[in-house]
Every structure is written in structure tokens, then in C-alpha cells.
Amino acid sequence: MSYDFDTIIDRRNTNSLKYDFAVERGKPEDIIPLWVADMDFQAPQEVLDALQLSVAHGIFGYSEVKQDYFTIVHDWFYNHHRWDTKEEWLIKTPGVVFAIALAIKAFSKEGEGVMIQQPVYYPFEETIVLNNRKLIVNYLVYHNGKYQIDFEDFENQIIAGQVKLFVLCNPQNPVGRVWTVDELTQMGDICLKHNVIVVSDEIHCDFTFPGFTHTVFAGISEAFAENTITCTSPSKTFNMAGLQISNIFIKNEKIRRSFIGELDKCGYSQLNTLGLVGCKAAYQYGEPWLKELKAYLNDNLSFLREFIKNELPQIKLIEPEGTYLIWLDFSSLHLTIGEMRNLIVKKAKLWLDAGQIFGKNGAGFERINIACPRDTLKKALEQLAKAVKEL
Ligand SMILES: Cc1ncc(COP(=O)(O)O)c(C=O)c1O
């Protein structure tokens, strides 16, 4: 390995949401944080160099991008995901959740239905509810250790809830599914049949485990491309969420105009200068780093799997196909929500995301972020094993 993912970098006192806000959020100071989806690794050196050059120049006036920005982003998706985009499809926003909120406002009215598939990344629900839209849920079905889609329910929910917009999470956070072409096609066909626009959040698209391939939903057919808002970002892939840059692709001109109209209403125009610099450098030079990072994450997953098998047999690992967020089933412990927090936070001194925040069918599960040095993961798991043994 030419990159070092083993060294523990002290992130405390850097205004890190993950490391510096435990006490404010009611957690012990010495908790190990494995919750929010950022990584404990530095971004690739080329990204750091590009940012340093920009900082050394020292003028942070308004910035825009030229065609080379698009070419670099285009090439990433073309080379990694066999998806061919056009420059005019691209709209930049400061975040994916921001883009989802814009889409909700642009393509539904207050009181109208917006559908998601829980358990899912919790800001989906929050954004729908806070915008006074009706939350419609097609619950994922947990069967034999794997999550599946109930397509009959998918269609029934759309009809009953008069759904205008469906927010898809592909790959899925937290259950780790990388949806297959067949699954995506079935969902896309139902959406087309009922005039439901699809927002496809593909922020985790670069994280697939060996044997799994990400499919860009809009890349499946012309009809899907015309009905989809695809949300991407280098933020997860290269650990630069704080730089606030995401690339949203909308082929359909009418949909694109409405989306841009909503963006304009927010008064948002130019993006963060450093975000644009970081995005370009990451997509242009970050591939070798990402390749090794993925191997490291796969080794972390193997470590976690072995550890659970040997030390924590009460807990079930839901085998992930993608992302670096792992969904763990604690239901055999038969603990209440309060008892679970006591176990995880007070006894094991771990900050994980409790399953129920992803939706009511998430209760009994915990989400753990394994994008950290192996020693951090090992320490966390040892603390967890000790706490479970003492139950
Ligand atoms: C599925 C998904 N979408 C969006 C985000 C956040 O994106 P952003 O920070 O660009 O709003 C996350 C972060 O964890 C995520 O997991």
C-alpha cells in the first residue's frame, strides 16, 4: 500500500462535528465517534496540494468553473460508472441534501406526497416533513439478513399517497444495498407509469465492495434519464464534505429549469472557491488513492465480520454491498431503546447512529462507520464486546 490509512490523526479541536461536539450532544467527552458519514482519513495529497495553492494565492473572490471542470466530472462518471453526461445537465449546489430540498420544493406542493424507503438516511424524512409535504414510506423488507423492495407496496404507496416525487438512495444508506439494474428498472417503470419524478441520491456511488457494481439510475434508459434528478458529490468519496460541493445532473430541460428556478429563489449562485478546486483535483487525480482506500475499507469490513463472529455472536452484521456505513442487528439482545443507548453510549462509550432515527423499522439496529484506522475500529469493537458481555 502506498497510502497510509493506519495512522490515527487527531481530529479533536478542529471544529469537527464528529469529534468536537460530544458533550454538546449529551455524550461523554471520551466517546469514540463512529456515527456521521465522514472518514478519519486525509483527502488525497493532490487535493491538499491544489487547496494549498489556492490558499497561498490568498484571494477568495467569487469563483465559477470553465469547461475543464465539467470535463473532469464527466470523465469520472464515464470512466467509473459508464455514464455519459452533457455539460448543460450540470448544476452545482452546496450539498446533496440541499438539492433534495430544492427538488421537493420545485416538484411538489405543500401537503403532497413524497416517497422514501425506510430505513434510510434521516435527512430525507426531515426535509420532506419540514417542507410540509406528506411523508410516504415504502418500507424495505428485511428477510434472511438482506433488505429487499416490496414492489407491490411501492406502487400502492404511490397511488394511495398521490406521490409526486420519489427520493431514491442508491447505494442505500444505511442498509448497504447496491440496487441491481432489475430492481432499479422496476422502481423506475412504476414511477414513469404514475408520473413520479425520481431524485436519485448517488452520493455513495464510488463505494462498492468487491463483486458489486453501481448502476446510475438515470443511465438505465432514455425514459429514466428524462425523469430523474441525479445527485452526486465528491464529498463522501474523497472525504471533503466540509468543502460543500455537489454536482447535480438533470437531463430534462423542463425539470432542470424548474430546479434552477428554485435554486435562484434561495439567492444562491457561486459556490465555495475551495470546494470547486477540491472537486477538480479529486476527480482528476484521486483514483489511485480511492482504489487503495476501498481495499482498506474492505479489510476493515473483514475485521469487523471476524470480530463479530468470534466476540459478539449476539450481533448480526448485515452484509453490505456498498457504502462504508455498516448496519448491525442487535435485536437478539431484546433491549428497549433506552437500554440500547445505555449499552452503546454509557457502557461501550461509542457514538453510533441508533437505528430508529432511520425510520421505525430501524429499531434494534445500529449504524457504524468503518472509515477509520483499523486500531480505532478495534478499540471500539473491544469496548462494545466488553459492554455486551457485562449485560
Ligand atoms: C445518502 C446521503 N445523502 C446525502 C448525504 C449528505 O450530503 P450533503 O452533505 O452533500 O448534503 C449523506 C451523508 O451522509 C448521505 O449518506
The ligand as a Gaussian input file, in Angstrom:
#p B3LYP/6-31G(d) Opt

LIG

0 1
 C      -27.335000       9.190000       1.284000
 C      -26.721000      10.500000       1.677000
 N      -27.106000      11.618000       1.035000
 C      -26.580000      12.821000       1.358000
 C      -25.649000      12.946000       2.366000
 C      -25.131000      14.293000       2.743000
 O      -24.847000      15.035000       1.637000
 P      -24.516000      16.588000       1.752000
 O      -23.563000      16.757000       2.882000
 O      -23.932000      16.889000       0.419000
 O      -25.824000      17.269000       1.975000
 C      -25.236000      11.806000       3.066000
 C      -24.282000      11.915000       4.170000
 O      -24.133000      11.061000       4.972000
 C      -25.788000      10.565000       2.700000
 O      -25.426000       9.445000       3.329000

